[in-house]
Amino acid sequence: MASCDQCGRLILFGGKRSGDRVYCGARCASYDAEIALGRSLPDAQVREVMQRWRNEPCPQCNGPGPVDLRVSHKVHSFVFMTQWSSPQAICCRHCARKRQLGHAVYSLLLGWWGFPWGLVMTPVQVTRNLKALFGDQAAQASTPAFERAVRRIMVRQLQAQHQQESEAGSA
């Protein structure tokens, strides 16, 4: 089974392809150009930026790192409508735990009220948050998701820099 080159989600059925890259849906596929450019960045340069960012203070609370791309999970329902998501944030472990706990409580309060998916997804999302809350977070290495995010951010910074240079050159 494939995983999305943008968000890392497991793709059970379908997906969108672009060359050798596969995406879970149209939203992730819209980042294809950034991902292709990100893959062309030198690995040593990306690792250097990752290490520097990992050791900087948390961008959310300004507390000590290490920072990484952290995921929380939430679900809310109303009768026949259920929505679930797994928002990501570059933050420290403390901020991630607050988000995971908050989203677990949010899901417990608002997730059950839809049929049938609310009853199915609420325990899934709450369990995911609890696993992340109490799981082993002593990993010394950055996650692949953090590397993907760093590559995307670096590409956006390079594009903004080229845009400014072209505007300065035409003025």
Sine and cosine of phi, psi and omega as CSV:
sin_phi,cos_phi,sin_psi,cos_psi,sin_omega,cos_omega
0.00,0.00,0.56,-0.83,-0.05,-1.00
-1.00,-0.05,0.33,-0.94,0.13,-0.99
-0.84,-0.55,0.51,-0.86,-0.06,-1.00
-0.90,0.43,0.75,-0.67,0.01,-1.00
-0.95,0.30,-0.23,0.97,0.02,-1.00
-1.00,-0.07,-0.83,0.55,-0.13,-0.99
-0.96,-0.28,-0.22,0.97,0.03,-1.00
1.00,0.09,0.02,1.00,0.00,-1.00
-0.92,0.40,0.51,-0.86,0.07,-1.00
-0.96,0.29,0.73,-0.68,0.00,-1.00
-0.96,-0.27,0.94,-0.33,-0.01,-1.00
-0.99,0.12,-0.72,0.69,-0.04,-1.00
-0.72,-0.69,0.60,-0.80,0.12,-0.99
0.94,0.34,-0.78,-0.63,-0.11,-0.99
0.99,-0.11,0.20,-0.98,0.03,-1.00
-0.89,-0.45,0.68,-0.73,-0.03,-1.00
-0.94,-0.34,0.54,-0.84,0.12,-0.99
-0.56,-0.83,0.98,-0.18,-0.09,-1.00
0.90,0.44,-0.81,-0.59,0.01,-1.00
-1.00,-0.03,0.08,1.00,-0.01,-1.00
-0.99,-0.17,0.55,-0.84,0.02,-1.00
-0.75,-0.66,0.62,-0.78,-0.07,-1.00
-0.79,-0.61,0.45,-0.89,-0.03,-1.00
-0.96,0.27,-0.40,0.92,-0.01,-1.00
-0.19,-0.98,-0.07,-1.00,-0.06,-1.00
-0.90,0.44,-0.60,0.80,-0.02,-1.00
-0.87,0.49,-0.75,0.66,0.01,-1.00
-0.93,0.36,-0.57,0.82,0.01,-1.00
-0.91,0.42,-0.41,0.91,0.01,-1.00
-0.92,0.40,-0.26,0.96,0.03,-1.00
-1.00,-0.05,0.18,0.98,-0.12,-0.99
-0.84,0.55,-0.70,0.72,-0.03,-1.00
-0.89,0.46,-0.68,0.74,0.03,-1.00
-0.89,0.45,-0.66,0.75,-0.03,-1.00
-0.92,0.40,-0.67,0.74,0.03,-1.00
-0.88,0.47,-0.70,0.72,0.04,-1.00
-0.92,0.40,-0.63,0.78,0.01,-1.00
-0.88,0.47,-0.60,0.80,0.03,-1.00
-0.93,0.38,-0.40,0.92,-0.02,-1.00
-0.99,0.11,-0.17,0.99,0.04,-1.00
-0.93,0.38,0.59,-0.81,0.02,-1.00
-0.88,0.47,0.75,-0.66,-0.03,-1.00
-0.84,0.54,-0.63,0.77,-0.02,-1.00
-0.89,0.45,-0.66,0.75,0.01,-1.00
-0.91,0.41,-0.66,0.75,0.01,-1.00
-0.90,0.43,-0.70,0.72,0.02,-1.00
-0.88,0.48,-0.63,0.78,0.02,-1.00
-0.89,0.45,-0.72,0.70,0.02,-1.00
-0.91,0.42,-0.67,0.75,0.03,-1.00
-0.86,0.51,-0.72,0.70,-0.03,-1.00
-0.91,0.42,-0.65,0.76,0.02,-1.00
-0.90,0.44,-0.74,0.67,-0.01,-1.00
-0.91,0.41,-0.60,0.80,-0.03,-1.00
-0.89,0.46,-0.55,0.83,-0.05,-1.00
-1.00,-0.05,-0.05,1.00,0.04,-1.00
-0.99,0.16,0.27,-0.96,0.07,-1.00
-0.88,0.48,0.42,-0.91,0.01,-1.00
-0.87,0.50,0.76,-0.65,0.01,-1.00
-0.94,0.35,-0.25,0.97,-0.03,-1.00
-1.00,-0.03,-0.72,0.69,-0.09,-1.00
-0.90,-0.43,-0.10,0.99,-0.04,-1.00
0.90,0.43,0.29,0.96,0.05,-1.00
-0.99,0.11,0.02,-1.00,-0.02,-1.00
-0.94,0.35,0.51,-0.86,0.04,-1.00
-0.98,0.21,-0.36,-0.93,0.08,1.00
-0.98,0.22,0.52,-0.85,0.08,-1.00
-0.99,-0.13,0.42,-0.91,0.02,-1.00
-0.36,-0.93,0.13,-0.99,0.11,-0.99
-0.99,0.14,0.90,-0.44,-0.08,-1.00
-0.91,-0.42,0.54,-0.84,-0.08,-1.00
-0.87,-0.49,0.63,-0.77,0.18,-0.98
-0.82,-0.58,0.22,-0.98,-0.11,-0.99
-0.70,-0.71,0.67,-0.74,0.01,-1.00
-0.57,-0.82,0.35,-0.94,0.02,-1.00
-0.52,-0.85,0.61,-0.79,0.16,-0.99
-0.64,-0.77,0.50,-0.87,-0.11,-0.99
-0.63,-0.77,0.41,-0.91,0.16,-0.99
-0.48,-0.88,0.96,-0.29,0.00,-1.00
0.80,0.60,-0.99,-0.13,-0.06,-1.00
-0.97,-0.22,0.17,0.99,0.00,-1.00
-0.88,-0.47,0.82,-0.57,0.07,-1.00
-0.73,-0.68,0.73,-0.68,0.08,-1.00
-0.81,-0.59,0.70,-0.72,0.09,-1.00
-0.72,-0.70,0.46,-0.89,-0.03,-1.00
-0.47,-0.88,0.25,-0.97,0.04,-1.00
-0.74,-0.68,0.98,0.22,-0.02,-1.00
-0.91,0.42,0.58,-0.82,-0.02,-1.00
-0.92,-0.39,0.47,-0.88,0.06,-1.00
-0.49,-0.87,0.61,-0.79,0.13,-0.99
-1.00,0.05,0.93,-0.37,-0.08,-1.00
-0.32,-0.95,0.07,-1.00,0.04,-1.00
-0.99,0.14,0.14,-0.99,-0.01,-1.00
-0.89,0.45,-0.63,0.78,-0.01,-1.00
-0.88,0.48,-0.74,0.67,0.02,-1.00
-0.90,0.43,-0.63,0.77,0.02,-1.00
-0.88,0.47,-0.67,0.74,-0.01,-1.00
-0.90,0.43,-0.64,0.77,0.04,-1.00
-0.88,0.47,-0.70,0.71,0.02,-1.00
-0.90,0.44,-0.70,0.71,-0.03,-1.00
-0.90,0.44,-0.68,0.74,0.03,-1.00
-0.91,0.41,-0.70,0.71,0.03,-1.00
-0.87,0.49,-0.68,0.73,0.00,-1.00
-0.95,0.31,-0.50,0.87,0.08,-1.00
-0.91,0.42,-0.71,0.71,0.03,-1.00
-0.90,0.43,-0.70,0.71,0.05,-1.00
-0.81,0.58,-0.74,0.67,-0.02,-1.00
-0.91,0.41,-0.65,0.76,0.03,-1.00
-0.89,0.46,-0.60,0.80,-0.02,-1.00
-0.99,0.16,-0.64,0.77,-0.16,-0.99
-0.92,-0.39,-0.10,1.00,-0.11,-0.99
-0.99,0.10,-0.48,0.88,-0.16,-0.99
-0.96,0.28,-0.28,0.96,-0.29,-0.96
-0.99,0.12,0.21,0.98,0.04,-1.00
-0.87,-0.50,0.54,-0.84,0.02,-1.00
-0.87,-0.50,0.73,-0.68,-0.03,1.00
-1.00,-0.08,-0.27,0.96,-0.19,-0.98
-0.95,0.32,-0.47,0.88,0.05,-1.00
-0.88,0.47,-0.66,0.75,0.02,-1.00
-0.93,0.37,-0.48,0.88,-0.01,-1.00
-0.99,0.11,-0.75,0.66,-0.16,-0.99
-0.98,0.18,-0.42,0.91,0.00,-1.00
-0.87,0.50,-0.79,0.61,0.03,-1.00
-0.90,0.44,-0.52,0.85,0.02,-1.00
-0.90,0.43,-0.77,0.63,-0.06,-1.00
-0.93,0.36,-0.62,0.78,0.04,-1.00
-0.91,0.42,-0.68,0.73,0.03,-1.00
-0.89,0.46,-0.66,0.75,0.04,-1.00
-0.86,0.51,-0.69,0.72,0.02,-1.00
-0.91,0.42,-0.67,0.74,0.00,-1.00
-0.91,0.41,-0.63,0.78,0.07,-1.00
-0.88,0.47,-0.67,0.74,0.01,-1.00
-0.93,0.36,-0.61,0.79,0.00,-1.00
-0.90,0.44,-0.72,0.70,-0.13,-0.99
-0.96,-0.28,0.02,1.00,0.00,-1.00
-0.95,0.30,0.14,-0.99,0.01,-1.00
-0.95,0.30,0.93,-0.38,0.00,-1.00
-0.92,-0.39,0.47,0.88,-0.03,-1.00
-1.00,0.01,0.25,0.97,-0.05,-1.00
-0.87,0.48,0.78,-0.63,0.00,-1.00
-1.00,0.05,-0.38,0.93,-0.04,-1.00
-1.00,-0.09,0.44,-0.90,0.06,-1.00
-0.96,0.29,0.43,-0.90,0.01,-1.00
-0.99,0.15,0.39,-0.92,0.09,-1.00
-0.86,0.51,-0.54,0.84,0.04,-1.00
-0.90,0.44,-0.62,0.79,0.04,-1.00
-0.90,0.43,-0.66,0.75,0.03,-1.00
-0.88,0.47,-0.69,0.72,0.03,-1.00
-0.86,0.50,-0.68,0.73,-0.01,-1.00
-0.91,0.42,-0.68,0.73,0.01,-1.00
-0.89,0.46,-0.68,0.73,0.03,-1.00
-0.87,0.49,-0.70,0.72,0.02,-1.00
-0.88,0.47,-0.69,0.72,-0.01,-1.00
-0.90,0.43,-0.67,0.74,0.02,-1.00
-0.88,0.47,-0.66,0.75,0.03,-1.00
-0.89,0.45,-0.70,0.72,0.02,-1.00
-0.89,0.47,-0.64,0.77,0.03,-1.00
-0.91,0.42,-0.67,0.75,0.03,-1.00
-0.90,0.43,-0.66,0.75,0.03,-1.00
-0.90,0.44,-0.66,0.75,0.03,-1.00
-0.90,0.43,-0.64,0.77,0.02,-1.00
-0.90,0.44,-0.70,0.71,0.02,-1.00
-0.91,0.43,-0.60,0.80,0.03,-1.00
-0.89,0.46,-0.71,0.71,0.01,-1.00
-0.90,0.43,-0.65,0.76,0.01,-1.00
-0.91,0.42,-0.65,0.76,-0.01,-1.00
-0.94,0.34,-0.57,0.82,0.06,-1.00
-0.93,0.36,-0.62,0.79,0.02,-1.00
-0.93,0.36,-0.58,0.81,0.00,-1.00
-0.95,0.31,-0.50,0.87,-0.02,-1.00
-1.00,0.05,-0.17,0.98,-0.02,-1.00
-1.00,0.06,0.00,0.00,0.00,0.00
